[in-house]
């Protein structure tokens, strides 16, 4: 399984993110690019303990 702790995997993800633009179409799901990036950023902040939700203990 790939992990973002692996530099090669991280580099792949960064390269993919850099190709995204406002006209990018989802390959699955319904989120727009800005919704997906917001979702990913909020998840990272939650994992890092910078954001909390009512479900976070």
C-alpha positions in Angstrom: 0.0 0.0 0.0 1.3 3.5 -0.8 1.9 5.9 1.9 2.6 9.7 1.9 5.5 9.0 4.2 7.3 7.6 1.1 9.0 10.4 -0.9 8.2 8.8 -4.3 4.5 8.6 -3.4 4.5 12.2 -2.1 6.2 13.4 -5.2 3.5 11.6 -7.4 0.7 13.3 -5.4 2.3 16.7 -5.6 2.8 16.3 -9.4 -0.8 15.2 -9.8 -2.1 18.2 -7.7 -0.1 20.6 -9.8 -1.9 19.5 -13.0 -5.3 20.4 -11.5 -7.0 23.5 -12.7 -10.6 25.0 -12.7 -11.5 23.0 -15.8 -10.4 19.7 -14.3 -13.2 17.1 -14.3 -13.5 14.5 -11.5 -12.8 10.9 -12.4 -15.3 9.8 -9.8 -17.5 11.6 -7.2 -19.1 15.0 -7.5 -16.7 17.4 -5.8 -15.3 20.3 -7.8 -11.5 20.8 -7.6 -11.9 23.6 -5.0 -14.2 21.5 -2.9 -11.8 18.5 -3.0 -8.7 20.6 -2.1 -10.6 22.2 0.8 -11.6 18.7 1.9 -8.0 17.5 1.8 -6.7 20.5 3.6 -9.2 20.3 6.4 -8.5 16.5 6.8 -4.8 17.2 7.1 -5.4 20.0 9.7 -7.5 17.6 11.7 -4.9 14.8 11.5 -2.3 17.3 12.7 -4.4 18.5 15.6 -4.9 22.0 14.2 -8.6 21.6 13.6 -11.2 19.9 15.8 -14.8 18.8 15.1 -17.5 17.8 17.5 -16.7 14.2 16.6 -13.0 14.7 17.6 -12.3 13.5 21.2 
